[in-house]
Amino acid sequence: MSILILLSMIVLPALPADRVMTPYDIFNLKDVSEVAVSPDGKLIAYTVNVPRPFSDNPGTDYRELYVYNIDSGEIIPLLTGKSRMFSPGWTPGGMVSFRYSGPGTAGMQIFAIHPDGGEPVQITRFERPVGSYEFIDESRIAFTAQSATDPERARLLEMGFDAEIYEEEYLDINLYIYDTGTHEARQVTSNVTVFNFAVSPDGRYAAAAIADKNLVDYSFMFKDIYIVDLETGGKTKLLEVPGKLGGIVWSPDGRRIAFTAASDVHDSVIGSLFVAGVPESRRFEDLRNYAEGMRASIINARWKDNNTLLYVSEEGVDMVLSEQVVDAPGSRVLIEGGRLVFRSFSLSGNIIALSGNTPQHPNELHLYDLDNRRLERLTHHNPWLAGIKKGRQEMMVYHARDGLDIEAVLIYPVGYEPGESYPVITYIHGGPEAANQNGWVTRYSIWGQVAAARGYFFFMPNYRAGSGRGVDFTMEGFGDLVGKEYDDVLDGIDHLIDIGYVDKERVGIGGGSYGGYFSAWSATRHTERFAASVVFVGISNQISKRNTTDIPWEDYLVHWGFWTHEDPEKVWGASPIKYAPGSVTPTLILHGTEDPRVPPSQGLELYRKLKLHGKAPVRLIWYPGEGHGNAKNTNRLDYIVRTMEWFDWYLKDKGPRDEMPHKYIDFDINR
């Protein structure tokens, strides 16, 4: 079938012009997710994240599959509705491939569909879910999948014995070669875990990121690069990587690989780019780091030809696409900062497809032509946003107390009047190895334009220890949690107060994970500065957190540099609950009950300490079944509505300061 561009969007009901954004609007936002250019450079397959309607049973978002024809500008919806498609790609025969879990499949399997539409065809019929995949040729696919459950474990489960032996019952992730004709799979690796891989251009080898165990900490810190013979299963270690390891890509001639990684074992950011020859192995320390000396983090790379790489770099609040000749001293900028925020891209010939956003719209499909260097937006999946009045958004630079320039993203209140002061919500990004970009910053967990619509400044500082400013900037937080990195936040707030934007009596703060940690720290150690705090999946007691998180080695190697028993007072001194007695900041705590990264006990410890010894209202919200962030649509709506009501109550005097908003929310899910 063939459907003209935007047909799937123009049937949306008309919405009043010049209205402001509400929390409910977030659940109408469509978002282009993954993209893949066809080998001939004529078509782009892409997926669109579509919020699940509240009229359906609660659950996660849907994800639809489309094809864009570059010559005609036609959009063809391939698979839409109540489904979830992932990992779009192209078969050697020109079909669109994707992963999908449907009726009768053993979890995620690989399917294919003609780019003009029609019925999808199931390619793999493996007995377990399929992970990442690559076509070697029309008849062979390399993919990863977990090992089968231990037979003894399966027997005990069948008998009703379901006790878990913690961290001893993990299943390896193996590499398999699948024959699409016979539907037989041959296991290539064993007794190790393949976290990601790339097949060589001749189809004989895979460059793979391999660790000894399928544990989260190993996926963060203990992967090395191996060359795996896909016929024999033999593997040779090419590089011992001393820290975090990212994606791997082969040069077209198969003589080199490029990969992203941290600069060393203590660097928390996968922000450096390296090239290594194959098959000769070398020491990691001898490789050129193409990010060295840059005020940036390189996060994604592809080969343009045998001697040229294209890479995406995070540079402050911007994203940049550059071209690097392997032996050249410097690079050439293709897409300069400030035009589009994107993190990855798909390349075929002279065509680059990417999913990118701006302050005015969420991720849409974009095309960049390497020949004419033109960047073009191809899709408009949220036309209704044109009728939304938004707050002005800009990059802001201020100076920390030691003179270092700090970048931030600032959104003004809708209807801002110069000379007036406003309440501010300070949003703290997680990680801390991350950064806020000057793009679309309105989601269920980031209040953005929803806050601006309610008359708030929305302040997003890129504090030290984050990414996008080079290794030295990141390392400023090493072994000094809530030190200079937190001072950067206070200095930014003081700057907004000093220039008259913000009322110092109406300062709020919130965020998730490390952002939740800063928010808990603000509500306790610096309680006199904050009128309201929202702590989402945040750390409250560093001693107990370090002993219960699923990434203790990552925490030790890239954040602390010492174990708790080696300096317990320093760890306790960086724990918000130490300073909870006497807190005068109303604090809302929200946590998933199945969070392995920051266990829910962290939320409970903060709640109990503030409830017993604090001097301000405190409320704890559990989200059953949620992990390190909310996936279910009803829990996402609860989060943003509840947090905005909390800020309104205490920053805008919606209710008495010694009381709390009503514990139950009257949701209007039919709007």
Secondary structure by P-SEA (a helix, b strand, c coil): ccccccccccccccccccccccaaaaaacccccbbbbcccccbbbbbbbbcccccccbbbbbbbbbcccccccccccccccccccccccccccbbbbbbbbccccccbbbbbbccccccccccccccccccbbbbcccccccccccccccaaaaaaaaacccccccccccccbbbbbbcccccbbbbccccccccbbbbccccccccccccccccccccccbbbbbbbccccccccccccccccccbbbbcccccbbbbbbccccccccccbbbbbcccbbbbccccccccccccbbbcbbbbcccccccccccccccccccccccccccccccccccccccccccccccbbbbbbccccccbbbbbbbcccbbbbbccccccccccccccbbbbbbbbcccbbbbbbbbbccccccccbbbbbbbbbbccccccccccccccccccaaaaaaaccbbbbbbccccccccccccccccccccaaaaaaaaaaaaaaaaaccccccbbbbbbccaaaaaaaaaaccccccccbbbbccccccaaaaaaccccaaaaacccccccccccaaaaaaacccccccccccbbbbbbbcccccccaaaaaaaaaaaaccccbbbbbbbbcccccccccaaaaaaaaaaaaaaaaacccccccccccccccccccccc
